[in-house]
Amino acid sequence: MSFVERTCSCCGGENPEKARIDAILAKYAGVKGALIPILQEVQSLYNYLPKDALEYVAKQTGTPISQIYGVVTFYSQFHLNPRGRNIIRVCQGTACHVRGGKNILLALEKELGIKAGHTTDDLRFTLETVACIGACGLAPVMQVNEDTHGRLTPDKLPGILAKYQ
Amino acid sequence: MEMVTLTINGQTVQAPKNSTILEAARSAGIYIPTLCYHPELAPEGACRLCVVEASGARSLVASCVYPVAEGMVVKTNTPKVRAARRMVVELLLANHPKDCLSCQKSGDCELQKIAADLGLRKIRFEGGARKAHTIDGSNPSLVRDQEKCILCGRCIRVCRDVQGMNVYSFANRGFDTIVSTAFELDLGQVACSFCGQCASVCPTGAIVERDDTEKVWDAINDPDKVVIVQTAPSVRVAIGEELGMEPGSIVTGKMVAALRHLGFDKVFDTDFSADLTIMEEGYEFIDRLQNGGVLPMITSCSPGWVNMIELKYPELLDHLSSAKSPQQMFGAVAKTYFAEKAGIDPAKIVSVSVMPCTAKKAEAARPEMCASGYRDVDIVITTRELGRMIREAGIDFKHLNEEQFDSPLGTGTGAGVIFGTTGGVMEAALRTVADVLTGENLPHVDYNEVRGMEYTREAELEIAGKKVKIAVVHTLKSAMAMMERVKNGTADYQFIEVMACPGGCIGGGGQPVPVNAEIRKLRREGLFDCDRANELRKSHENPEIIELYKTWLGKPLGEKAHSLLHTHYHQQIR
């Protein structure tokens, strides 16, 4: 069933999500080059870009869906899969690398049971790598959401992760 | 036009002010190799193979996008240029499968030719592992192999700018860049018409027609099967080209001979069923005209076009003629009328068609195309595949003696043969409709008003004292523009012909490559020559058609015709 046809699960009325996307589209109606801001705002609704939301945007803006897919896959800010409630960014930059950043990544992958770039099934964590977060003095480091954790060792990780539900 | 004078390789060249170095060079007969450039598509400047030295530029420039200037000095063949070109090709080959010997595109591959031209004997680089992509064979028409893609973007441009279908886009970034459909779905799962224009412009084997030649060989080798073949109008002016003859060569008789050599039991002509289509479609048009049917009526013999309207304009499906395409009508008649006449069990007949078209493979596979109880058409091969079979069989095509089609499905008129070009179906229909409406045998057969290569043409004609306004469009992008007009009521025509490919079937996605406007023109002239050379110029004068109606079908739009020769359309959601 397409996004537009889907009805609200509580009242059976028009999908309320559709109204939210319509509001975004209305804001940019007739604005040239508005695809990226539209996608950013749609993504802020879901934390990622669901396929049928993109199809709806394509239809309403007259932008070919293939082109939208090209834009979404080009920019790392856009995500096609659901994101976790907590985003882990583990640094693989030069300073972290020489101080064992790779081992931190491997330990996180083992602890969470996912590879970098993926999200746990319970949507609790998304694990990503970054090239540098500008905290080289604390290497090896990772960020969880807005918090920075430095001088990491693999055995510190379970304790840190436990703080984020 | 304002001209500038420049020097290329010491030769003085005049070129229009807005032209590129490449255009100026080609007009002066100077060859610069290209890959991403295509003469009929917007230049992209992506591959850098066409680099040259140009005065005033700090480094080598891509001649396909670099504009000419007064007094410019260009060198296309210096050590620096050659080294750069070799580097470009070496880097492409570093990531390209080295399976040329067994690649379907071998012999027609532009990358292979350029590597040979540059004399590359050793590839100094080995590319990192590219993301492995599965081969997309999800549909009956086209096969994509991402490993062979060099990211030239021609398929993206032809699908977007000529066909308006926008199936492809570049996805991802940097080393991970691929040409992709939306969500990397297979072609069979996205809104693709299967027209095959992407395969026609692809310089490598990354997009090719699905090769069904093995199925044909198997059928021919099966002693229990009666294998019959039909050949589309435009194949007779293109198969010679595929086999090394001049573009536009008319090789009808040699083609028939070659098909017999291959082992087909009967060699028939789609021109015959094109005439049959005109009978049904022509009478349908008269019926709609006189009895208040849905107008404008739109032709339905181009399956790429039918896919497009089913995908994008389902609300307009009532405008489509319900007449099946000549390919399908042929199949339906072959397994009924011909089988009866020849005393052959239709279950034993394998019906093969040779088409200029990749979408015809998908058309034959439509579930509803079996009104006789048997598949109308079992196997569809393109002109290119027939060429492959003839080469494989070692047939010396150029020196074959000409032979005639078999009867009773082998006679076609001039009206049938021009089905292969844009405007041809309209012209063929007008010839019959005018005679039927006036009840006369009119001497007028050449409808020059509908001939031409402009993407959208229209004319107002007087037929039997009535004004009839008609339009002819080709390419799917032009068809979309026309459908918008039909939707908003500004298309005040009674009859519209649509063909999906540029130039119609002569420019079909299954035709020999490379193709360009000049080659399409030569093929089209070949068809008009066939038309003029035929004593029979009107479909309703075809003696085999007259016989078919008299002894078996009854009358056009009759009950039997309706069940066998007409079809219905439905919205496609992909």
Interface residues (C-beta under 8 A of the other chain):
Chain A: K51 P64 I65 S66 Q67 I68 Y69 G70 T73 F74 L80
Chain B: R160 N166 V167 Y168 S169 F170 A171 N172 R173 S180 T181 A182 F183 E184 V190
